Amino acid sequence: MTIQPISKVIYDKAKLLDVETITLQFTGGNDEGALQVNIDPYNSNSDSLENEIENWAWEVYQYSGAGDGDDYGDDITYDLKEGTATSSNWYTSRYDGQSTEKDIEITPE
C-alpha cells in the first residue's frame, strides 16, 4: 500500500494534542474493508480527532477489502515525533499439516 501524505489539518490537531503516532490498521478479505485508528498517546480529547482521521483515511486510501476469503491487512503508521511514515502488510493462508491414512473401518450397527 502506498503511503499517502497526511492532512495538514489532522497533523496540526494531532501535534496540539501531543500525539506521537497515528496508526491506520486496514483489514479485508471478504469483500468488505475495515479500519481501526490508533492514536498514541491517547487521551479523552482524541475522540473527535480519531473520527476525523478515519473519515480522511477512507477518502485517501479507498480500501475495498475485496479478496478470496483469506484475511489480510495493511498498516500505515505516521510517526509525528520522528517525522516518518511506514507501511506494512500481512495475510493469512492455509497451511496443511501432516496427514494420515488408514483403511476404512465399519461398525456392525
N, C-alpha and C positions, 0 to 999 in steps of 0.2 A: 504494500500500500504506500502510495506516495504521500509524504508529509506535506500538508498544506500550511501556508502562513497563518499564524494566529491573528485573530481580530485585534486591532489596537484598542478598541473599547473594552474587550474582555481582558486583554493584557493589563491595561491601566487599572481596572477594577480589582483584578487579582493582586497586583502589586500593592494597592492601597490596603488590602486585607492581609498582607504579608504571606500570601500563598507562595509556596516554593515550587510545587509541581502540580500539574494538571494531567491526569491520565484518562484517555479515552479507551475503553475496552469494548470493541465491537465483537459480536458473536453472530454466527449464522450456521447454515447447513440445511435447513428445511424450508427454504424459500421465504424466510422471514428473518430480518435482521433485528438485532437488539443492541442497545448501547448502555453501558454503565460509565458514569463520570465519577472520577475520584479526585478530590482536592486535598492536598496535604500542605500544611496542617489544616484541618477542618475546624471551623467554628460556627456558631449559630448564625452568623451573618453571611455564611457561604451558600445558604439555600437558594437565594434568588440568582446568585452567580452560577450555581450548578445548573439551574434551569436554562439560563441564558446560553451557557456553554453547550448544553445538549441540543438546543434549537440550532445554534450555529453549526455544530458538528454534523447534524443531519443534512444541512444545506450544502456544506462544502465537501463532504465525503460521499454522500449519496450511496450509502451502504445498503445493498439489496438483501444480503443473506442467502441468496439463491445457492443451491447446492444439491448434492446427491443423497442427503440424509445424514452424512457424517458431519459431526460438529467441527467447526473451525472458528478462528477468530484473528483479529488484528488489534494490536495495542499501540497506541501513539502516546508518548509521554513528552510533554513540554516542561522542561526544567527551567523555570524562570530565574532561579538563583544562579545557575551556571550559563544560561543563555543558549541552551542546546535543545534539540528535539530528536527523539529516537523512535524508530518503528520496529516492531517485531510481529511475527505471526506464529500461529500454532494450528494443529489439526489433530484429529483423532482418526485412527484407521483400524481396521480389523487385523487381529493377529491370531492366526490359527496355531494352537499349541499341539502337543503330541497327540496322535490318535491311536486307538487300539482297535483290533478286530478279533471277533470270535464267532464261532458257529451259533446260529440262532437256536435257542432253547424253547421248547414248547411245554407248557404246563398241561397236566391231564384234565383240567377243568374246561 
